[in-house]
């Protein structure tokens, strides 16, 4: 996966099952870039994306790694 900006910081909060976790990526300088849930290594559920100013630019729902429309 390619990102426009380098990831300087990544926070992962593991749940009871270590293959499932909440993941938060950050833009350089600190603001959140994206946050969502990973299940068995794939995006799952609601994901939110922010720009460098902290404004929400996209929200998507994933199931088994694919966007659900």
VOTIDO-87253 format. One line per field, with one value per residue: x, y, z of N, C-alpha, C, O in turn. Coordinates in nm, 4 decimals, always signed. Last residue first. Layout:
n_c1	[X, ...]
n_c2	[Y, ...]
n_c3	[Z, ...]
ca_c1	[X, ...]
ca_c2	[Y, ...]
ca_c3	[Z, ...]
c_c1	[X, ...]
c_c2	[Y, ...]
c_c3	[Z, ...]
o_c1	[X, ...]
o_c2	[Y, ...]
o_c3	[Z, ...]
//
This chain:
n_c1	[-1.9917, -1.7080, -1.3785, -1.2198, -1.1433, -1.3837, -1.5255, -1.5366, -1.6377, -1.4878, -1.4489, -1.2328, -1.1407, -1.1533, -0.8740, -0.6109, -0.4379, -0.3748, -0.6810, -0.7925, -1.0294, -1.1626, -1.3526, -1.5435, -1.4633, -1.1301, -0.8435, -0.6626, -0.5466, -0.7629, -0.8762, -0.8366, -0.9974, -0.8594, -0.7493, -0.5051, -0.3632, -0.3332, -0.0386, +0.2653, +0.4761, +0.3418, +0.0322, -0.0240, -0.2645, -0.3828, -0.5882, -0.6919, -0.6938, -0.6405, -0.4558, -0.4745, -0.7659, -0.8084, -0.6292, -0.3798, -0.3306, -0.0742, +0.0331, +0.3050, +0.4794, +0.5487, +0.4993, +0.5026, +0.2293, +0.0922, +0.1511, +0.0631, +0.0847]
n_c2	[-0.0887, -0.1771, -0.2565, -0.5435, -0.6845, -0.7813, -0.4808, -0.1354, +0.1884, +0.5132, +0.8561, +1.1331, +1.3542, +1.5523, +1.7520, +1.7905, +1.8855, +1.6660, +1.4679, +1.1355, +0.8692, +0.5780, +0.2821, +0.0191, -0.3177, -0.4030, -0.4965, -0.7884, -0.9454, -1.0304, -0.7145, -0.3873, -0.0754, +0.2611, +0.5713, +0.7977, +1.0219, +1.2600, +1.4687, +1.4483, +1.4755, +1.2796, +1.1216, +0.7904, +0.5307, +0.2891, +0.0065, -0.2492, -0.5996, -0.9462, -1.1296, -1.1713, -1.1379, -0.9137, -0.6576, -0.4075, -0.1254, +0.0530, +0.3380, +0.4720, +0.7363, +0.8195, +0.7519, +0.9973, +1.0437, +0.8831, +0.5340, +0.2169, -0.1175]
n_c3	[-0.0236, +0.1500, +0.0602, +0.2064, +0.4338, +0.5474, +0.4905, +0.5818, +0.5148, +0.5500, +0.5102, +0.4673, +0.5956, +0.8781, +0.9520, +1.0252, +0.8404, +0.6827, +0.6978, +0.7937, +0.7874, +0.9416, +0.9041, +1.0377, +0.9341, +0.8653, +0.6801, +0.7904, +0.9891, +1.1456, +1.1307, +1.2427, +1.2381, +1.2273, +1.1094, +0.9746, +1.0746, +1.3398, +1.3651, +1.3803, +1.2065, +0.9495, +1.0536, +1.1811, +1.2284, +1.4377, +1.4794, +1.6887, +1.5943, +1.5901, +1.6579, +1.9330, +2.1019, +2.2631, +2.0815, +2.0678, +1.9050, +1.7643, +1.6029, +1.4426, +1.2908, +1.0448, +0.7209, +0.4634, +0.2377, +0.0597, +0.0465, -0.0880, +0.0000]
ca_c1	[-2.0610, -1.8488, -1.4748, -1.2743, -1.0412, -1.2824, -1.5578, -1.4692, -1.6727, -1.5226, -1.4910, -1.2989, -1.1517, -1.1914, -1.0102, -0.6980, -0.4954, -0.2713, -0.5734, -0.7787, -0.9063, -1.1682, -1.2219, -1.5410, -1.5448, -1.2638, -0.9295, -0.7372, -0.4592, -0.6828, -0.9174, -0.7824, -0.9839, -0.9572, -0.7750, -0.6165, -0.3855, -0.3778, -0.1834, +0.1727, +0.4434, +0.4625, +0.1090, -0.0067, -0.1481, -0.3855, -0.4645, -0.7214, -0.6409, -0.7391, -0.4675, -0.3672, -0.7051, -0.7904, -0.7410, -0.4230, -0.3865, -0.1576, -0.0126, +0.1927, +0.4323, +0.6505, +0.4425, +0.5692, +0.3201, +0.1456, +0.0995, +0.1417, +0.0000]
ca_c2	[+0.0313, -0.2121, -0.1499, -0.4739, -0.6132, -0.8746, -0.6165, -0.2499, +0.0662, +0.3954, +0.7488, +1.0147, +1.3628, +1.4217, +1.7472, +1.7221, +1.9847, +1.7203, +1.5377, +1.2785, +0.9261, +0.7233, +0.3471, +0.1615, -0.2169, -0.4498, -0.3901, -0.7146, -0.8761, -1.1290, -0.8478, -0.4943, -0.2060, +0.1580, +0.4867, +0.7042, +1.0066, +1.1296, +1.4517, +1.4120, +1.5904, +1.3382, +1.2029, +0.9337, +0.5827, +0.4334, +0.0612, -0.1136, -0.4822, -0.8384, -1.1009, -1.0844, -1.2197, -1.0447, -0.7084, -0.5445, -0.1673, -0.0654, +0.2828, +0.3799, +0.6748, +0.8297, +0.7230, +0.8928, +1.0946, +1.0105, +0.6497, +0.3396, +0.0000]
ca_c3	[-0.0734, +0.1291, +0.0902, +0.0903, +0.3571, +0.4987, +0.5321, +0.5223, +0.5857, +0.4714, +0.6007, +0.4136, +0.4495, +0.8235, +0.9004, +1.1202, +0.9313, +0.7716, +0.6275, +0.8181, +0.7321, +0.9249, +0.8992, +1.0064, +1.0012, +0.8995, +0.7316, +0.6883, +0.8949, +1.0734, +1.1733, +1.1590, +1.3001, +1.1993, +1.2250, +0.9606, +0.9312, +1.2911, +1.3486, +1.4857, +1.2897, +1.0093, +0.9594, +1.2019, +1.1563, +1.4156, +1.4231, +1.6439, +1.6641, +1.5782, +1.5151, +1.8845, +1.9974, +2.3246, +2.1594, +2.0463, +2.0330, +1.7494, +1.7301, +1.4265, +1.4126, +1.1478, +0.8519, +0.5409, +0.3401, +0.0124, +0.1185, -0.0976, +0.0000]
c_c1	[-2.2018, -1.9213, -1.6157, -1.3752, -1.0898, -1.1826, -1.4578, -1.5243, -1.6107, -1.5555, -1.5350, -1.3359, -1.2232, -1.2111, -1.0373, -0.8439, -0.5896, -0.3233, -0.4745, -0.6699, -0.9076, -1.0306, -1.2410, -1.3988, -1.5186, -1.3382, -1.0702, -0.8226, -0.5287, -0.6021, -0.8449, -0.8262, -0.9302, -0.9225, -0.8815, -0.6270, -0.5027, -0.3983, -0.2181, +0.0263, +0.3324, +0.4236, +0.2394, +0.0693, -0.1452, -0.2547, -0.4831, -0.5887, -0.6977, -0.6891, -0.5686, -0.3726, -0.6010, -0.7222, -0.7071, -0.5386, -0.4445, -0.2014, -0.1019, +0.1581, +0.3120, +0.6097, +0.5561, +0.4997, +0.3808, +0.2495, +0.1666, +0.0730, +0.0892]
c_c2	[+0.0379, -0.0849, -0.1995, -0.3686, -0.5361, -0.8084, -0.7092, -0.3800, -0.0509, +0.2783, +0.6321, +0.9218, +1.2421, +1.4369, +1.6076, +1.7158, +1.9219, +1.8222, +1.5928, +1.3376, +1.0779, +0.7717, +0.4961, +0.2182, -0.0758, -0.3372, -0.4445, -0.6065, -0.7981, -1.0645, -0.9480, -0.6277, -0.3062, +0.0282, +0.3853, +0.6177, +0.9117, +1.1321, +1.3117, +1.3923, +1.5633, +1.4619, +1.2445, +0.9973, +0.7341, +0.4724, +0.2104, -0.0552, -0.3535, -0.7179, -0.9889, -1.0574, -1.1321, -1.1400, -0.8436, -0.5815, -0.3064, -0.1095, +0.1637, +0.3263, +0.5877, +0.7548, +0.7272, +0.8740, +0.9778, +1.0655, +0.7750, +0.4524, +0.1237]
c_c3	[-0.0241, +0.0885, +0.0567, +0.1337, +0.2368, +0.4037, +0.4649, +0.5766, +0.5104, +0.5635, +0.5142, +0.5277, +0.3891, +0.6729, +0.8442, +1.0782, +1.0339, +0.8714, +0.7295, +0.7301, +0.7526, +0.8804, +0.8725, +1.0125, +0.9507, +0.9702, +0.7530, +0.7545, +0.7848, +0.9614, +1.0840, +1.2178, +1.1991, +1.2693, +1.1862, +1.0851, +0.9056, +1.1408, +1.2963, +1.4563, +1.3896, +1.0894, +1.0270, +1.0866, +1.1760, +1.3475, +1.3978, +1.5976, +1.6067, +1.6568, +1.4886, +1.7339, +1.9289, +2.2262, +2.2188, +2.1377, +2.0113, +1.8877, +1.7008, +1.5644, +1.3812, +1.2737, +0.9527, +0.6751, +0.4164, +0.1092, +0.0648, -0.0224, +0.0000]
o_c1	[-2.2741, -1.9135, -1.6395, -1.4484, -1.0104, -1.1419, -1.4484, -1.5644, -1.6298, -1.5066, -1.6095, -1.2646, -1.2687, -1.2883, -0.9548, -0.9295, -0.6425, -0.2615, -0.4890, -0.5765, -1.0104, -0.9281, -1.3247, -1.3313, -1.4773, -1.2821, -1.1226, -0.8680, -0.4625, -0.5898, -0.8637, -0.8150, -0.9734, -0.8297, -0.9806, -0.5291, -0.5900, -0.4450, -0.1427, -0.0335, +0.3067, +0.3450, +0.2470, +0.1591, -0.2497, -0.1467, -0.5851, -0.4882, -0.7447, -0.6471, -0.5802, -0.3004, -0.6359, -0.6311, -0.5906, -0.5443, -0.5466, -0.1187, -0.1950, +0.2449, +0.2263, +0.6944, +0.6491, +0.4483, +0.3184, +0.3472, +0.2842, -0.0494, +0.1817]
o_c2	[+0.1322, +0.0160, -0.2560, -0.3876, -0.4693, -0.8688, -0.7150, -0.3891, -0.0645, +0.2708, +0.6491, +0.9104, +1.2468, +1.5216, +1.5518, +1.6786, +1.9919, +1.8442, +1.5689, +1.2674, +1.1424, +0.7229, +0.5355, +0.2042, -0.0549, -0.2695, -0.5207, -0.6214, -0.7466, -1.1205, -0.9497, -0.6511, -0.3091, +0.0226, +0.4187, +0.5940, +0.9417, +1.2317, +1.2526, +1.3040, +1.6470, +1.5440, +1.2449, +0.9362, +0.7983, +0.4499, +0.2533, -0.0657, -0.3489, -0.7312, -0.9422, -0.9700, -1.0287, -1.2138, -0.8829, -0.5421, -0.3216, -0.1286, +0.1735, +0.2748, +0.6261, +0.7147, +0.6468, +0.9690, +0.8728, +1.1273, +0.7729, +0.4652, +0.1331]
o_c3	[-0.0563, +0.1586, -0.0500, +0.2308, +0.1706, +0.3044, +0.3423, +0.6926, +0.3896, +0.6762, +0.4177, +0.6274, +0.2748, +0.6278, +0.7718, +1.1584, +1.1202, +0.9756, +0.8494, +0.6913, +0.7319, +0.9281, +0.7913, +1.1145, +0.8366, +1.0563, +0.6718, +0.8680, +0.6947, +0.8525, +0.9624, +1.3382, +1.0839, +1.3499, +1.1212, +1.1559, +0.8241, +1.0855, +1.2190, +1.5179, +1.4762, +1.0420, +1.1499, +1.0287, +1.1864, +1.4022, +1.3438, +1.6678, +1.4930, +1.7717, +1.3753, +1.6859, +1.8721, +2.2638, +2.2240, +2.2541, +1.9443, +1.9769, +1.6209, +1.6348, +1.3016, +1.3535, +0.9458, +0.7341, +0.4318, +0.0669, +0.0287, -0.0270, +0.0807]
//
